């Protein structure tokens, strides 16, 4: 037989050569929908049905050290900016929000979608741009330095990923 041999820590036959879990993150009050490492690989951001974003230290005790609160519905997507200073989040509350990782404070609320916002993505370089995709059938382009979306891209169908 091919594959890993032997028993895992739970006494059952191993099905993977990966060590089983190196950390258990508990704290959210409901289902977790998204988790992303920061660019340095030292922090994980998790978004949940409980409307909160938790920040977790990856090394050491792997404890939750900050909770970002403000969404009025579940958090469906979280993304880090390339410098690791900001988290962008998407929610069925029809908003995209940007958060300062140092302070835990919301720094921008983008609220022009007319339905659930499923996905968001900050630009990797250049000006501080964010794109979001919604069940309203639009993708919107946002500039963090300006009020309101700077461009709207309509489609016939929901935008589930950007």
N, CA, C and O of each residue as an XYZ file, in Angstrom:
648
protein
N       0.823     -1.202      0.000
C       0.000      0.000      0.000
C       0.860      1.257      0.000
O       1.899      1.319      0.658
N       0.407      2.256     -0.751
C       1.143      3.518     -0.784
C       0.611      4.439      0.299
O      -0.440      4.184      0.888
N       1.351      5.520      0.556
C       0.895      6.496      1.539
C       1.604      6.338      2.861
O       2.421      5.431      3.020
N       1.306      7.208      3.819
C       1.975      7.195      5.120
C       1.637      5.924      5.892
O       0.555      5.356      5.744
N       2.565      5.501      6.699
C       2.377      4.290      7.498
C       2.230      4.656      8.967
O       2.612      5.749      9.385
N       1.681      3.746      9.737
C       1.640      3.941     11.179
C       0.350      4.578     11.654
O      -0.564      4.853     10.876
N       0.307      4.803     12.962
C      -0.876      5.368     13.597
C      -0.640      6.831     13.942
O       0.468      7.238     14.290
N      -1.714      7.611     13.836
C      -1.653      9.017     14.218
C      -1.795      9.168     15.718
O      -1.946      8.173     16.426
N      -1.748     10.403     16.220
C      -1.858     10.668     17.665
C      -3.175     10.191     18.260
O      -3.257      9.934     19.461
N      -4.211     10.071     17.426
C      -5.517      9.625     17.918
C      -5.644      8.108     17.900
O      -6.704      7.574     18.227
N      -4.566      7.399     17.520
C      -4.601      5.945     17.497
C      -5.156      5.357     16.220
O      -5.146      4.138     16.052
N      -5.641      6.190     15.313
C      -6.185      5.716     14.040
C      -5.086      5.715     12.986
O      -4.113      6.461     13.103
N      -5.234      4.878     11.952
C      -4.218      4.858     10.891
C      -4.077      6.233     10.243
O      -5.066      6.919      9.988
N      -2.828      6.621      9.983
C      -2.556      7.917      9.353
C      -2.997      7.884      7.898
O      -2.785      6.894      7.197
N      -3.613      8.978      7.447
C      -3.987      9.119      6.034
C      -3.198     10.233      5.378
O      -3.382     10.514      4.194
N      -2.326     10.864      6.135
C      -1.543     11.989      5.634
C      -0.206     12.005      6.354
O      -0.081     11.541      7.487
N       0.784     12.546      5.672
C       2.083     12.688      6.328
C       2.152     13.976      7.147
O       3.142     14.217      7.839
N       1.106     14.807      7.074
C       1.072     16.042      7.861
C       0.862     15.717      9.337
O       0.107     14.810      9.686
N       1.532     16.458     10.179
C       1.275     16.324     11.614
C      -0.134     16.836     11.888
O      -0.567     17.809     11.271
N      -0.856     16.192     12.808
C      -2.181     16.709     13.061
C      -2.164     17.721     14.169
O      -1.174     17.879     14.884
N      -3.305     18.422     14.302
C      -3.269     19.882     14.295
C      -2.183     20.452     15.174
O      -1.932     19.997     16.291
N      -1.549     21.469     14.620
C      -0.489     22.102     15.382
C      -1.065     23.195     16.275
O      -0.418     23.620     17.232
N      -2.283     23.653     15.969
C      -2.932     24.597     16.868
C      -4.442     24.506     16.711
O      -4.963     24.311     15.613
N      -5.121     24.651     17.826
C      -6.576     24.689     17.840
C      -6.976     26.093     18.262
O      -6.622     26.556     19.347
N      -7.719     26.764     17.387
C      -8.121     28.142     17.658
C      -9.579     28.140     18.090
O     -10.465     27.896     17.271
N      -9.840     28.409     19.364
C     -11.224     28.462     19.817
C     -11.559     29.829     20.370
O     -10.756     30.447     21.068
N     -12.767     30.299     20.047
C     -13.190     31.610     20.516
C     -14.419     32.132     19.818
O     -15.259     32.784     20.439
N     -14.538     31.852     18.518
C     -15.728     32.316     17.802
C     -16.970     31.630     18.366
O     -16.911     30.489     18.822
N     -18.091     32.341     18.328
C     -19.351     31.816     18.851
C     -20.167     31.082     17.796
O     -21.240     30.558     18.098
N     -19.669     31.039     16.557
C     -20.428     30.440     15.464
C     -19.452     29.978     14.384
O     -18.237     30.019     14.575
N     -19.998     29.539     13.246
C     -19.185     28.986     12.158
C     -18.151     29.990     11.658
O     -18.434     31.181     11.533
N     -16.954     29.494     11.374
C     -15.885     30.308     10.792
C     -15.934     30.119      9.278
O     -15.918     28.989      8.790
N     -15.994     31.233      8.531
C     -16.118     31.183      7.073
C     -14.820     31.457      6.336
O     -14.679     31.068      5.177
N     -13.866     32.121      6.984
C     -12.649     32.502      6.279
C     -11.501     32.667      7.266
O     -11.694     33.123      8.393
N     -10.300     32.287      6.824
C      -9.086     32.486      7.619
C      -7.943     32.818      6.674
O      -7.783     32.177      5.636
N      -7.145     33.825      7.034
C      -6.014     34.209      6.184
C      -4.804     34.556      7.046
O      -4.931     35.228      8.070
N      -3.623     34.088      6.617
C      -2.361     34.499      7.234
C      -2.027     35.923      6.818
O      -2.343     36.334      5.701
N      -1.392     36.677      7.706
C      -0.845     37.974      7.308
C       0.383     37.724      6.424
O       0.895     36.605      6.405
N       0.868     38.735      5.692
C       1.990     38.508      4.770
C       3.246     37.952      5.443
O       4.001     37.214      4.810
N       3.481     38.289      6.703
C       4.668     37.791      7.408
C       4.487     36.364      7.925
O       5.452     35.722      8.339
N       3.236     35.868      7.898
C       2.964     34.520      8.397
C       2.942     34.414      9.907
O       3.065     33.315     10.447
N       2.786     35.533     10.603
C       2.840     35.538     12.070
C       1.471     35.671     12.736
O       1.331     35.405     13.929
N       0.463     36.082     11.965
C      -0.888     36.313     12.498
C      -1.896     35.686     11.534
O      -1.713     35.720     10.318
N      -2.961     35.113     12.097
C      -4.096     34.647     11.296
C      -5.293     35.525     11.643
O      -5.557     35.798     12.814
N      -6.015     35.967     10.608
C      -7.300     36.647     10.800
C      -8.390     35.647     10.445
O      -8.317     34.994      9.404
N      -9.403     35.522     11.303
C     -10.525     34.622     11.026
C     -11.824     35.417     11.065
O     -12.024     36.260     11.940
N     -12.709     35.134     10.098
C     -14.007     35.797     10.027
C     -15.110     34.781     10.210
O     -15.020     33.660      9.710
N     -16.159     35.171     10.931
C     -17.158     34.203     11.366
C     -18.592     34.696     11.189
O     -18.854     35.883     10.996
N     -19.501     33.735     11.263
C     -20.929     34.017     11.287
C     -21.297     34.868     12.505
O     -22.346     35.512     12.514
N     -20.441     34.874     13.532
C     -20.720     35.668     14.737
C     -20.466     37.171     14.547
O     -20.564     37.941     15.502
N     -20.137     37.590     13.300
C     -19.957     38.998     12.907
C     -18.607     39.574     13.320
O     -18.381     40.774     13.162
N     -17.719     38.758     13.838
C     -16.451     39.253     14.363
C     -15.260     38.716     13.576
O     -15.324     37.657     12.953
N     -14.173     39.480     13.624
C     -12.894     39.065     13.063
C     -11.945     38.900     14.240
O     -11.736     39.833     15.015
N     -11.375     37.715     14.369
C     -10.405     37.453     15.437
C      -9.007     37.467     14.841
O      -8.797     36.995     13.724
N      -8.056     38.006     15.585
C      -6.646     37.939     15.208
C      -5.941     36.999     16.178
O      -6.109     37.094     17.394
N      -5.151     36.089     15.616
C      -4.489     35.035     16.382
C      -2.984     35.091     16.161
O      -2.528     35.247     15.029
N      -2.213     34.964     17.235
C      -0.773     34.779     17.105
C      -0.515     33.369     16.599
O      -1.101     32.411     17.104
N       0.350     33.234     15.612
C       0.656     31.912     15.064
C       1.668     31.196     15.951
O       1.592     29.978     16.119
N       2.608     31.935     16.517
C       3.672     31.316     17.303
C       3.351     31.375     18.788
O       2.507     32.159     19.222
N       4.028     30.544     19.555
C       3.814     30.539     20.998
C       2.500     29.880     21.358
O       2.221     28.763     20.922
N       1.684     30.570     22.158
C       0.455     29.955     22.672
C      -0.715     30.015     21.692
O      -1.791     29.495     21.988
N      -0.524     30.643     20.528
C      -1.572     30.702     19.489
C      -2.876     31.305     20.010
O      -3.961     30.875     19.618
N      -2.769     32.283     20.878
C      -3.964     32.878     21.483
C      -4.546     33.992     20.615
O      -3.849     34.648     19.841
N      -5.865     34.174     20.784
C      -6.558     35.305     20.177
C      -6.123     36.564     20.928
O      -6.237     36.623     22.153
N      -5.621     37.579     20.198
C      -5.163     38.788     20.887
C      -5.965     40.029     20.525
O      -5.753     41.091     21.111
N      -6.894     39.914     19.558
C      -7.698     41.087     19.214
C      -8.982     40.632     18.524
O      -8.990     39.640     17.794
N     -10.065     41.372     18.763
C     -11.344     41.118     18.098
C     -11.777     42.412     17.416
O     -11.844     43.467     18.046
N     -12.070     42.316     16.119
C     -12.526     43.473     15.347
C     -14.041     43.388     15.231
O     -14.577     42.433     14.668
N     -14.730     44.398     15.772
C     -16.192     44.385     15.813
C     -16.745     45.570     15.045
O     -16.212     46.676     15.131
N     -17.825     45.339     14.286
C     -18.464     46.416     13.539
C     -19.445     45.908     12.508
O     -20.442     46.568     12.215
N     -19.167     44.727     11.948
C     -20.105     44.184     10.965
C     -21.434     43.851     11.638
O     -21.470     43.450     12.801
N     -22.528     44.024     10.887
C     -23.873     43.749     11.392
C     -24.381     42.381     10.937
O     -25.516     42.002     11.225
N     -23.526     41.645     10.224
C     -23.863     40.302      9.759
C     -22.553     39.522      9.691
O     -21.500     40.033     10.071
N     -22.621     38.304      9.214
C     -21.455     37.420      9.163
C     -20.291     38.053      8.402
O     -20.489     38.958      7.592
N     -19.093     37.575      8.666
C     -17.904     37.981      7.915
C     -17.584     36.846      6.944
O     -17.211     35.749      7.359
N     -17.733     37.124      5.641
C     -17.558     36.090      4.618
C     -16.145     36.033      4.053
O     -15.717     34.987      3.567
N     -15.416     37.146      4.111
C     -14.072     37.176      3.544
C     -13.221     38.154      4.333
O     -13.696     39.216      4.738
N     -11.966     37.797      4.550
C     -10.968     38.719      5.101
C      -9.731     38.647      4.223
O      -9.350     37.575      3.754
N      -9.110     39.798      4.005
C      -7.877     39.877      3.217
C      -6.939     40.862      3.891
O      -7.382     41.843      4.490
N      -5.645     40.600      3.792
C      -4.613     41.490      4.330
C      -4.050     42.354      3.219
O      -3.922     41.899      2.082
N      -3.713     43.600      3.538
C      -2.924     44.395      2.596
C      -1.496     43.855      2.627
O      -1.092     43.208      3.593
N      -0.732     44.125      1.564
C       0.602     43.530      1.455
C       1.551     43.967      2.566
O       2.475     43.229      2.908
N       1.342     45.149      3.134
C       2.221     45.577      4.228
C       1.768     45.033      5.586
O       2.441     45.249      6.594
N       0.627     44.327      5.620
C       0.142     43.714      6.850
C      -0.473     44.677      7.846
O      -0.796     44.278      8.964
N      -0.643     45.945      7.464
C      -1.143     46.948      8.417
C      -2.668     47.026      8.458
O      -3.244     47.551      9.411
N      -3.322     46.496      7.412
C      -4.768     46.656      7.271
C      -5.403     45.328      6.882
O      -4.836     44.548      6.117
N      -6.600     45.087      7.429
C      -7.435     43.955      7.012
C      -8.662     44.531      6.334
O      -9.234     45.519      6.797
N      -9.065     43.911      5.234
C     -10.285     44.281      4.518
C     -11.252     43.109      4.676
O     -10.852     41.951      4.562
N     -12.534     43.413      4.941
C     -13.514     42.352      5.168
C     -14.790     42.600      4.372
O     -15.142     43.740      4.069
N     -15.481     41.493      4.038
C     -16.736     41.539      3.276
C     -17.824     40.836      4.078
O     -17.563     39.857      4.777
N     -19.071     41.360      3.967
C     -20.155     40.842      4.798
C     -21.510     40.940      4.097
O     -21.710     41.799      3.238
N     -22.444     40.049      4.471
C     -23.832     40.188      4.005
C     -24.526     41.445      4.533
O     -25.658     41.724      4.137
N     -23.880     42.207      5.416
C     -24.462     43.484      5.854
C     -24.333     44.555      4.762
O     -24.626     45.729      4.989
N     -23.885     44.121      3.564
C     -23.764     44.962      2.361
C     -22.572     45.907      2.423
O     -22.513     46.879      1.670
N     -21.622     45.631      3.314
C     -20.462     46.511      3.433
C     -19.144     45.775      3.211
O     -19.029     44.562      3.381
N     -18.162     46.580      2.823
C     -16.752     46.211      2.869
C     -16.156     47.137      3.921
O     -16.450     48.332      3.929
N     -15.331     46.604      4.800
C     -14.739     47.431      5.852
C     -13.232     47.226      5.881
O     -12.726     46.143      5.588
N     -12.529     48.296      6.242
C     -11.076     48.235      6.401
C     -10.757     48.493      7.867
O     -11.363     49.351      8.509
N      -9.796     47.737      8.384
C      -9.464     47.759      9.803
C      -7.972     48.001      9.992
O      -7.151     47.428      9.276
N      -7.622     48.848     10.954
C      -6.232     49.065     11.337
C      -5.831     47.936     12.294
O      -6.409     47.793     13.371
N      -4.847     47.144     11.893
C      -4.451     45.980     12.685
C      -3.791     46.395     14.002
O      -3.922     45.695     15.006
N      -3.093     47.513     14.003
C      -2.401     47.981     15.212
C      -3.389     48.357     16.315
O      -3.189     48.002     17.477
N      -4.452     49.073     15.954
C      -5.401     49.585     16.954
C      -6.675     48.747     17.061
O      -7.379     48.817     18.068
N      -6.975     47.954     16.028
C      -8.224     47.199     16.003
C      -9.425     48.028     15.599
O     -10.556     47.543     15.640
N      -9.195     49.269     15.212
C     -10.294     50.181     14.862
C     -10.644     50.081     13.380
O      -9.788     49.851     12.525
N     -11.940     50.264     13.111
C     -12.396     50.354     11.718
C     -11.926     51.688     11.151
O     -12.141     52.736     11.759
N     -11.281     51.646      9.980
C     -10.798     52.897      9.388
C     -11.616     53.323      8.172
O     -11.536     54.477      7.751
N     -12.396     52.412      7.607
C     -13.254     52.793      6.475
C     -14.396     51.792      6.353
O     -14.217     50.586      6.526
N     -15.583     52.334      6.045
C     -16.760     51.506      5.775
C     -17.241     51.863      4.380
O     -17.558     53.019      4.102
N     -17.294     50.868      3.503
C     -17.726     51.070      2.118
C     -19.089     50.406      1.961
O     -19.203     49.184      2.046
N     -20.126     51.217      1.732
C     -21.503     50.731      1.847
C     -22.369     51.109      0.653
O     -23.448     51.675      0.833
N     -21.923     50.808     -0.556
C     -22.740     51.118     -1.733
C     -23.351     49.893     -2.402
O     -24.128     50.037     -3.346
N     -23.018     48.695     -1.938
C     -23.650     47.504     -2.516
C     -25.091     47.417     -2.009
O     -25.399     47.867     -0.906
N     -25.971     46.830     -2.831
C     -27.379     46.713     -2.442
C     -27.732     45.304     -1.980
O     -28.898     45.018     -1.706
N     -26.737     44.418     -1.891
C     -26.959     43.060     -1.394
C     -25.674     42.557     -0.738
O     -24.709     43.306     -0.582
N     -25.674     41.280     -0.357
C     -24.529     40.661      0.318
C     -23.229     40.954     -0.424
O     -23.180     40.883     -1.652
N     -22.185     41.278      0.317
C     -20.838     41.373     -0.258
C     -20.124     40.066      0.079
O     -19.927     39.734      1.248
N     -19.739     39.331     -0.966
C     -19.173     37.993     -0.799
C     -17.662     37.970     -0.689
O     -17.095     37.102     -0.026
N     -17.008     38.923     -1.339
C     -15.570     38.818     -1.516
C     -14.951     40.203     -1.628
O     -15.598     41.153     -2.070
N     -13.690     40.304     -1.223
C     -12.964     41.567     -1.330
C     -11.492     41.262     -1.562
O     -11.000     40.189     -1.213
N     -10.799     42.226     -2.159
C      -9.378     42.028     -2.428
C      -8.675     43.373     -2.541
O      -9.032     44.185     -3.394
N      -7.678     43.620     -1.692
C      -6.896     44.855     -1.830
C      -5.843     44.699     -2.926
O      -5.367     43.594     -3.189
N      -5.485     45.816     -3.562
C      -4.424     45.800     -4.571
C      -3.107     45.417     -3.906
O      -2.852     45.785     -2.759
N      -2.277     44.679     -4.632
C      -0.993     44.241     -4.069
C       0.027     45.367     -4.017
O       0.860     45.410     -3.112
N      -0.034     46.285     -4.987
C       0.890     47.423     -4.993
C       0.218     48.617     -5.631
O      -0.870     48.503     -6.195
N       0.869     49.761     -5.540
C       0.285     50.974     -6.100
C      -0.642     51.643     -5.112
O      -0.500     51.476     -3.901
N      -1.611     52.418     -5.640
C      -2.526     53.143     -4.739
C      -3.373     52.177     -3.909
O      -3.531     51.013     -4.279
N      -3.923     52.661     -2.775
C      -4.692     51.788     -1.878
C      -6.095     51.499     -2.429
O      -7.081     52.095     -1.995
N      -6.161     50.582     -3.384
C      -7.422     50.215     -4.029
C      -7.928     48.888     -3.479
O      -7.152     48.025     -3.069
N      -9.256     48.750     -3.483
C      -9.915     47.514     -3.059
C     -10.996     47.212     -4.082
O     -11.672     48.120     -4.566
N     -11.159     45.935     -4.412
C     -12.284     45.532     -5.253
C     -13.176     44.618     -4.414
O     -12.689     43.847     -3.586
N     -14.499     44.716     -4.642
C     -15.450     43.881     -3.906
C     -16.458     43.288     -4.876
O     -16.759     43.880     -5.913
N     -16.977     42.114     -4.535
C     -17.981     41.442     -5.357
C     -19.208     41.118     -4.531
O     -19.101     40.699     -3.378
N     -20.395     41.319     -5.136
C     -21.644     41.245     -4.371
C     -22.721     40.438     -5.086
O     -22.676     40.234     -6.299
N     -23.692     39.985     -4.290
C     -24.891     39.350     -4.838
C     -25.730     40.324     -5.654
O     -26.633     39.897     -6.373
N     -25.453     41.631     -5.559
C     -26.201     42.605     -6.364
C     -25.772     42.585     -7.834
O     -26.285     43.361     -8.641
N     -24.834     41.700     -8.180
C     -24.390     41.576     -9.571
C     -23.367     42.611     -9.976
O     -23.171     42.853    -11.167
N     -22.706     43.232     -9.002
C     -21.667     44.207     -9.337
C     -20.369     43.889     -8.606
O     -20.357     43.333     -7.508
N     -19.281     44.267     -9.264
C     -17.986     44.386     -8.597
C     -17.729     45.882     -8.499
O     -17.985     46.622     -9.449
N     -17.230     46.322     -7.369
C     -16.961     47.754     -7.180
C     -15.485     47.948     -6.857
O     -14.864     47.155     -6.149
N     -14.950     49.037     -7.404
C     -13.570     49.431     -7.142
C     -13.590     50.625     -6.202
O     -14.284     51.611     -6.446
N     -12.822     50.524     -5.129
C     -12.776     51.550     -4.095
C     -11.356     52.067     -3.970
O     -10.395     51.308     -4.093
N     -11.227     53.366     -3.724
C      -9.941     53.975     -3.389
C     -10.044     54.401     -1.929
O     -10.910     55.200     -1.573
N      -9.168     53.873     -1.087
C      -9.232     54.158      0.352
C      -9.117     55.652      0.662
O      -9.498     56.087      1.749
N      -8.603     56.432     -0.270
C      -8.405     57.870     -0.037
C      -9.633     58.690     -0.429
O      -9.665     59.901     -0.206
N     -10.651     58.037     -1.013
C     -11.824     58.773     -1.500
C     -13.102     58.210     -0.901
O     -13.144     57.081     -0.413
N     -14.149     59.037     -0.953
C     -15.482     58.588     -0.537
C     -16.155     57.894     -1.702
O     -16.080     58.363     -2.838
N     -16.810     56.785     -1.430
C     -17.604     56.101     -2.450
C     -16.764     55.299     -3.426
O     -15.552     55.481     -3.535
N     -17.448     54.402     -4.136
C     -16.783     53.573     -5.141
C     -16.334     54.460     -6.302
O     -17.045     55.388     -6.687
N     -15.159     54.175     -6.859
C     -14.679     54.971     -7.989
C     -15.095     54.343     -9.319
O     -15.047     55.000    -10.359
N     -15.504     53.071     -9.286
C     -15.988     52.412    -10.506
C     -16.884     51.249    -10.108
O     -16.650     50.590     -9.094
N     -17.918     51.000    -10.920
C     -18.802     49.854    -10.724
C     -18.815     49.035    -12.004
O     -18.987     49.567    -13.101
N     -18.628     47.723    -11.841
C     -18.622     46.798    -12.977
C     -19.851     45.904    -12.861
O     -19.857     44.970    -12.059
N     -20.915     46.178    -13.665
C     -22.140     45.381    -13.554
C     -22.019     44.038    -14.276
O     -21.285     43.907    -15.256
N     -22.752     43.048    -13.772
C     -22.824     41.736    -14.412
C     -24.251     41.226    -14.287
O     -25.064     41.798    -13.560
N     -24.550     40.143    -15.003
C     -25.895     39.565    -14.948
C     -26.087     38.685    -13.719
O     -27.215     38.400    -13.316
N     -24.989     38.263    -13.135
C     -25.050     37.286    -12.051
C     -24.340     37.816    -10.807
O     -23.619     38.812    -10.859
N     -24.562     37.125     -9.692
C     -23.858     37.471     -8.461
C     -22.351     37.330     -8.680
O     -21.897     36.491     -9.458
N     -21.596     38.158     -7.984
C     -20.133     38.061     -7.997
C     -19.737     37.368     -6.693
O     -19.890     37.931     -5.608
N     -19.230     36.149     -6.811
C     -18.932     35.365     -5.604
C     -17.460     35.417     -5.208
O     -17.113     35.075     -4.077
N     -16.593     35.839     -6.126
C     -15.161     35.927     -5.799
C     -14.514     37.013     -6.646
O     -14.864     37.192     -7.812
N     -13.570     37.734     -6.053
C     -12.787     38.737     -6.788
C     -11.312     38.521     -6.504
O     -10.470     39.254     -7.022
